[in-house]
Amino acid sequence: MKRFGRHLTKKNKKIGKLNILVSVVLIIVFTFALSGCKANNKENADIKVVEEKLIESESHDNIDSYTDEKDSEITEVPENKKTERVIALSKSNAELWILAGGSLIATSDDALEIEGLNEDVISLGDMDHVSLEAIAALNPDLLILFSTDPAQKALGEAAESIGINVYYTNIDGFADYEKVMTAFTFRTGKEDLYQKNVKDVRNGIDKIIEKSKGSNLSGTYLCLHVSATKQKVEKNDYFACEIFSDLGLTNIASDTNAFDELSLEAIVAADPDYIFVIPRGSEEKALEAFSQNFSSQTVWEKLSAVKGNRYYLLSKDLFGLKPNAQWAVAYEQAYDLLVK
């Protein structure tokens, strides 16, 4: 299979349209540069428009081509996409880039122990307290951040304002993971890793979902995140909830505001068939706080999930952190809990 060749696509007319779009943008940028009218900010804005069009894709059949939001197929990696100096600030984002076959010049402290991290990587400290000056000094081609983290979003906007290329991730389910990995493997050209870490994982998930249909799984569930200071109910936009919903269960908190502020009374009134608890931070302190407020109470023992031994503590690595290449493993573990 050829990689990124000009003759891989059958949509030459659509490629032509994209070329016209890019040409128009470049003409605008060039005109502003000649005029000397504060061209830098405008140029960054125009390039960012093209960046967004090139990086979005709804086609995940292979990474030999990209389909942008105007259905134009792209078959070559533009020069500003060939990223060699990449910074990813978080364990999850660093792992995504490495799974796509890339290497990092710098990352955050929480990512230093992940498998496959290159030895010469620089630590920039806590993921939410990295200075823009430290990033700019490394002259990165790409900075990978969370779009949902306020500190990282603010850092990204500041980085973009000085011309640093930023890619934001927001993964609430496998489809989001697939989208990011498509973008990253397109950049690195590692189609073998796209097959291994996206298509093979998707096939594994599909097999488990099909198996769950044969098991006729059903019932309601409540998914709780617990820490030393807070207990929170997760709704359907949380990736672990997507897993259990895909396997046939119904999230009892999805269509009600009764759990916006978690209370023992609300749990008792809902009486879910399954309760899943995911610790955050120190597991010991999280479970101690949860026991004090909920599970040590007499009424807790009367819940259907507790009486039926369907009250589970979930792995933080698979259900608290994004499982990335281990999505099928998370589905398999969830399925095993439900059928045992």
C-alpha positions in Angstrom: 0.0 0.0 0.0 1.4 3.4 -0.9 1.6 6.0 1.7 0.2 9.5 1.1 0.6 9.2 -2.6 -1.1 11.6 -5.0 -2.9 8.8 -6.8 -4.5 7.1 -3.9 -7.7 9.1 -4.1 -10.7 8.8 -6.4 -12.0 12.2 -5.5 -9.7 14.4 -7.6 -12.4 17.0 -8.1 -12.8 17.4 -4.3 -9.0 17.6 -3.8 -9.1 20.4 -6.4 -11.6 22.3 -4.3 -9.4 22.0 -1.2 -6.4 23.2 -3.2 -8.4 26.3 -4.2 -9.4 26.9 -0.6 -5.8 26.6 0.6 -4.6 28.8 -2.3 -7.1 31.5 -1.3 -6.0 31.4 2.3 -2.3 31.6 1.3 -3.0 34.6 -1.0 -4.8 36.4 1.9 -1.8 35.7 4.2 0.7 36.8 1.6 -1.2 40.0 0.9 -1.3 40.9 4.6 2.5 40.2 4.8 3.2 42.6 2.0 1.0 45.3 3.4 2.8 45.3 6.8 -0.5 45.6 8.7 0.1 43.5 11.8 0.3 40.4 9.6 1.4 38.0 12.4 -1.9 37.6 14.2 -3.9 37.4 10.9 -1.5 34.8 9.5 -1.8 32.6 12.5 -5.6 32.8 12.4 -5.7 31.9 8.7 -3.3 29.0 9.1 -5.3 27.8 12.0 -8.4 27.6 9.8 -6.5 25.4 7.3 -5.1 23.4 10.2 -8.6 22.6 11.5 -9.8 21.6 8.1 -6.9 19.3 7.5 -6.9 17.6 10.9 -10.6 16.8 11.1 -11.6 13.5 9.6 -14.7 11.3 9.6 -13.1 8.5 7.6 -11.2 5.9 9.6 -10.9 3.1 7.1 -7.2 3.8 6.6 -4.7 6.6 7.0 -3.7 6.9 3.4 -6.2 9.8 3.0 -8.1 12.4 5.0 -11.6 13.7 4.5 -12.0 17.2 5.7 -15.2 18.9 6.8 -16.1 19.9 3.2 -15.6 16.3 2.1 -12.4 17.0 0.3 -9.9 14.2 0.4 -6.3 14.9 1.3 -3.6 12.4 0.4 -0.3 14.1 1.5 0.9 15.4 4.8 1.5 19.2 4.4 4.9 20.5 5.5 3.4 22.2 8.6 2.0 18.8 9.6 5.3 16.9 9.7 5.9 17.3 13.4 9.2 16.3 14.9 9.3 18.5 18.0 6.2 17.6 20.0 5.2 18.4 23.6 2.2 16.6 25.3 1.1 17.8 28.7 -0.6 14.9 30.5 -0.1 11.1 30.7 -3.0 10.4 28.4 -1.9 12.8 25.7 1.7 11.7 25.8 0.6 8.1 25.5 -1.6 8.9 22.5 1.3 10.5 20.6 3.6 7.6 21.4 0.9 5.0 20.4 0.8 6.8 17.0 4.6 6.3 16.6 5.8 9.7 17.6 8.4 10.9 20.1 8.3 13.8 22.6 10.8 16.5 23.4 9.0 17.3 26.6 6.0 16.2 28.7 4.5 16.6 32.2 5.6 14.7 35.3 2.7 12.3 35.3 3.7 10.9 32.0 7.3 10.1 32.8 6.7 6.4 33.5 4.6 5.5 30.5 5.8 2.7 28.2 7.6 3.7 25.1 8.6 7.2 26.3 11.9 8.3 24.8 14.8 8.6 27.3 15.8 12.1 26.3 12.4 13.6 27.1 12.3 16.8 29.2 10.0 17.1 32.2 8.1 20.4 32.5 6.5 19.7 35.8 2.8 19.5 36.8 0.5 19.4 33.7 -1.5 22.4 34.9 1.4 24.6 35.9 3.7 24.6 32.9 5.0 28.1 31.9 4.5 29.4 28.4 8.2 30.5 28.5 9.4 27.0 29.1 7.3 25.7 26.2 8.4 28.5 23.8 12.1 27.9 24.7 11.8 24.4 23.2 10.5 25.7 19.9 7.9 22.9 19.5 6.2 22.0 16.2 3.1 20.9 18.1 1.7 21.2 21.6 -0.9 18.7 22.7 -3.4 19.7 25.5 -6.8 19.0 26.9 -9.6 21.2 25.7 -11.6 20.6 28.9 -8.9 21.5 31.4 -9.2 25.2 32.2 -5.5 25.7 32.9 -4.5 23.8 29.8 -7.0 25.7 27.6 -5.7 29.0 28.9 -2.1 27.9 28.2 -3.1 26.7 24.7 -4.6 30.1 23.8 -1.5 31.9 25.0 0.7 29.5 23.0 -1.4 30.1 19.9 -1.1 33.8 20.3 2.7 33.6 19.8 2.4 31.2 16.9 2.7 27.8 18.5 0.6 25.1 16.8 -1.8 23.5 19.4 -3.9 20.3 19.1 -6.6 19.9 21.8 -8.0 16.5 22.8 -11.3 15.7 24.5 -12.0 12.0 24.7 -15.4 10.9 26.1 -15.5 7.6 24.3 -13.8 5.3 21.8 -15.0 7.4 18.8 -13.1 10.4 20.2 -10.0 8.2 20.7 -10.3 7.0 17.1 -10.5 10.5 15.8 -7.4 11.7 17.6 -5.4 8.6 16.7 -6.4 9.0 13.1 -5.0 12.6 13.2 -1.8 11.5 14.9 -1.0 8.5 12.8 -1.7 10.6 9.7 1.0 12.9 10.9 3.5 10.2 11.8 2.7 8.0 8.8 2.5 4.9 11.0 -0.3 3.0 9.3 0.8 -0.2 11.1 0.1 1.5 14.4 -3.2 2.7 13.2 -4.2 -0.9 12.4 -2.9 -2.1 15.8 -4.1 0.6 18.1 -7.3 1.7 16.4 -8.8 -0.9 13.9 -7.8 -4.0 16.0 -9.1 -2.4 19.1 -12.4 -1.5 17.4 -12.8 -5.1 16.3 -12.2 -6.3 19.8 -14.8 -3.9 21.2 -17.3 -5.0 18.5 -16.9 -8.6 19.4 -17.5 -7.9 23.1 -20.6 -5.9 22.4 -21.9 -8.6 20.2 -21.2 -11.1 22.9 -23.1 -9.0 25.4 -26.2 -9.0 23.1 -26.2 -12.8 23.3 -26.0 -12.6 27.1 -29.1 -10.4 27.2 -27.6 -8.0 29.6 -29.9 -5.4 31.1 -30.6 -3.4 34.3 -29.8 0.1 35.7 -26.5 1.3 37.0 -24.9 4.2 38.9 -21.3 5.2 38.2 -19.6 7.1 41.0 -16.3 8.9 41.1 -15.0 9.2 44.7 -12.0 11.0 46.2 -11.0 12.1 49.7 -13.0 15.3 49.3 -15.8 14.7 46.8 -18.2 12.0 45.5 -19.7 12.6 42.0 -22.2 10.7 39.8 -21.1 10.3 36.2 -23.6 10.8 33.4 -23.5 9.4 29.9 -20.8 11.8 28.6 -18.3 9.9 30.8 -16.4 7.2 28.8 -16.9 4.5 31.4 -20.6 5.1 31.2 -20.5 4.6 27.4 -18.9 1.2 28.0 -21.7 0.0 30.4 -24.4 1.5 28.2 -22.9 -0.2 25.1 -23.1 -3.5 27.0 -26.9 -3.1 27.6 -27.2 -1.3 30.9 -29.1 2.0 31.5 -27.5 4.8 33.4 -30.0 5.8 36.1 -28.5 9.3 36.3 -28.6 10.1 32.6 -32.0 11.9 32.5 -32.5 13.3 35.9 -31.0 16.2 38.0 -31.6 14.2 41.2 -27.8 13.3 41.2 -26.4 16.7 40.4 -25.7 16.8 44.1 -25.0 13.3 45.3 -26.9 12.1 48.4 -27.6 8.8 50.0 -31.3 9.5 49.8 -31.1 9.8 46.0 -29.3 6.5 45.6 -31.8 4.7 47.8 -34.7 6.2 45.9 -33.2 5.1 42.5 -32.0 1.7 43.9 -29.8 0.8 40.8 -29.2 -2.8 39.9 -25.4 -2.1 39.7 -23.1 0.4 41.4 -19.7 1.1 40.0 -17.2 3.1 42.1 -14.0 4.6 40.6 -11.4 6.1 43.0 -9.5 9.3 42.3 -6.3 10.3 43.9 -5.3 8.2 46.9 -7.5 5.1 46.7 -7.3 4.5 50.5 -8.4 8.0 51.4 -11.1 8.1 48.6 -12.7 4.8 49.9 -12.4 6.0 53.5 -14.4 9.1 52.7 -16.9 7.2 50.6 -17.4 4.7 53.4 -18.0 7.4 56.0 -20.6 9.2 53.9 -22.3 6.3 52.1 -21.3 2.7 52.2 -21.0 2.4 56.0 -24.6 3.5 56.5 -27.2 0.9 57.5 -29.5 1.7 54.5 -26.6 1.0 52.1 -26.8 -2.7 52.8 -30.5 -2.7 51.7 -29.7 -1.5 48.2 -30.4 -4.1 45.4 -26.9 -3.8 44.0 -25.3 -4.4 47.4 -27.6 -7.3 48.4 -27.0 -8.9 44.9 -23.2 -8.5 45.1 -23.3 -6.1 42.1 -21.4 -3.3 43.8 -18.0 -3.0 42.2 -14.8 -1.1 42.7 -13.4 -0.4 39.2 -9.7 -0.1 38.1 -8.5 3.4 38.0 -6.2 2.7 35.1 -9.0 1.4 32.9 -12.1 3.4 34.1 -10.6 6.5 35.7 -7.9 7.3 33.2 -8.6 7.0 29.5 -7.7 3.4 28.5 -6.3 4.4 25.0 -5.0 1.2 23.4 -6.7 -0.8 26.2 -10.3 0.2 25.3 -11.1 -3.4 24.4 -9.6 -4.6 27.7 -11.9 -2.2 29.5 -14.9 -3.5 27.7 -13.9 -7.1 28.4 -13.4 -6.4 32.1 -16.8 -4.7 32.3 -18.4 -7.6 30.5 -16.8 -10.1 32.8 -18.2 -8.2 35.9 -21.7 -8.3 34.4 -21.9 -12.0 33.5 -20.1 -13.6 36.5 
